[in-house]
Every structure is written in C-alpha cells, then in structure tokens.
C-alpha cells in the first residue's frame, strides 16, 4: 500500500509541474504592457534599468515582482497566472 501511494505521488508530480508552469507566449503581452518601459525590448535594458534581465530565473523574477528589487517597487498588479507567464517569458529570453 505504501509503495502504491508513493507511486501515485511520483506520477502526479509532472502533471502538477505542467499546470504550475507559466506560458511564455502569454507572458510576452504582460511584459510588453508592464515591464518593457523600464526594462527595454526583450529585457535587454531600458530607461529605468540599464542591466539585462533576459534569462533571469522564474523564481528570481517572481520574487522581484512580488517584493521589489533595487529601485523597482513591488508590482501588485502582476499576480497569479500573469506572474507565472511573465516569469516564464523573461526566463526564455536570450542573454
């Protein structure tokens, strides 16, 4: 019985991860409307932040959006699926 329970948990992990992952294509729209003004086209650096954010991990991006980082204040308007999506988009960008 214990092996069966462990097997079910292990089988469910990839499914759970797939649902939790953001949609980079949808994240591009969020990025263009909420992030591009400061971070520039494709995260290469812009008016407010000259350094590139392209390729930043999803976890780091989510933390920066939720808590703020440096001069950037938290962005409460980017949450839920939009947060997952924009984090996936930024992580997908080439450095």
C-alpha positions as CSV (number, residue, x, y, z in Angstrom):
1,X,0.0,0.0,0.0
2,X,2.8,2.4,0.9
3,X,4.6,1.7,-2.5
4,X,1.3,2.4,-4.3
5,X,0.9,5.8,-2.5
6,X,4.5,6.8,-3.3
7,X,4.0,5.7,-7.0
8,X,0.8,7.9,-7.2
9,X,2.6,10.9,-5.8
10,X,5.5,10.4,-8.2
11,X,3.2,10.1,-11.2
12,X,1.3,13.3,-10.2
13,X,4.5,15.5,-9.9
14,X,5.0,16.1,-13.7
15,X,1.3,16.8,-14.1
16,X,1.4,19.3,-11.2
17,X,4.5,21.0,-12.6
18,X,2.9,21.3,-16.0
19,X,-0.1,23.1,-14.6
20,X,2.1,25.4,-12.5
21,X,4.4,26.4,-15.3
22,X,3.8,29.7,-16.9
23,X,3.0,30.3,-20.6
24,X,5.9,32.3,-22.1
25,X,3.9,33.4,-25.1
26,X,1.1,34.9,-22.9
27,X,3.9,36.4,-20.7
28,X,5.2,38.4,-23.6
29,X,2.0,40.5,-23.6
30,X,2.3,41.1,-19.9
31,X,5.9,42.1,-20.3
32,X,5.1,44.5,-23.1
33,X,2.4,46.2,-21.1
34,X,4.0,46.2,-17.6
35,X,7.8,45.8,-17.9
36,X,9.1,46.9,-21.3
37,X,9.0,50.6,-20.4
38,X,11.7,50.2,-17.7
39,X,13.5,47.0,-18.8
40,X,13.5,47.6,-22.6
41,X,12.8,45.4,-25.5
42,X,13.4,41.7,-24.7
43,X,14.8,42.5,-21.3
44,X,18.0,43.9,-22.7
45,X,17.9,47.0,-20.5
46,X,15.9,50.2,-20.8
47,X,15.2,53.6,-19.4
48,X,15.0,52.8,-15.8
49,X,17.1,49.6,-15.6
50,X,20.1,49.5,-17.9
51,X,21.1,46.0,-17.0
52,X,19.7,43.0,-18.8
53,X,17.1,40.8,-17.1
54,X,16.9,38.4,-20.0
55,X,17.2,34.8,-18.9
56,X,16.6,35.6,-15.2
57,X,15.1,32.5,-13.5
58,X,11.4,32.3,-12.9
59,X,11.9,32.3,-9.1
60,X,14.1,35.4,-9.2
61,X,11.6,37.2,-11.4
62,X,8.6,36.3,-9.3
63,X,10.4,37.5,-6.1
64,X,11.4,40.8,-7.7
65,X,7.8,41.4,-8.9
66,X,6.2,40.5,-5.6
67,X,8.7,42.1,-3.2
68,X,10.5,44.7,-5.4
69,X,14.2,44.8,-6.1
70,X,16.6,47.8,-6.0
71,X,14.7,50.8,-7.3
72,X,11.8,48.6,-8.5
73,X,8.8,48.6,-6.3
74,X,6.5,45.5,-5.9
75,X,4.1,45.2,-8.8
76,X,0.9,44.0,-7.1
77,X,-0.9,44.4,-10.5
78,X,1.1,41.4,-11.8
79,X,-0.1,38.3,-9.9
80,X,-1.5,34.8,-10.4
81,X,-1.3,33.5,-13.9
82,X,0.1,36.8,-15.2
83,X,3.0,36.5,-12.8
84,X,3.7,32.9,-13.8
85,X,3.5,33.9,-17.5
86,X,5.8,36.9,-17.4
87,X,8.3,35.0,-15.3
88,X,8.3,32.2,-18.0
89,X,8.7,34.8,-20.7
90,X,11.7,36.5,-19.1
91,X,13.4,33.2,-18.3
92,X,13.0,32.2,-22.0
93,X,14.8,35.4,-23.3
94,X,18.4,35.0,-24.6
95,X,21.0,36.8,-22.5
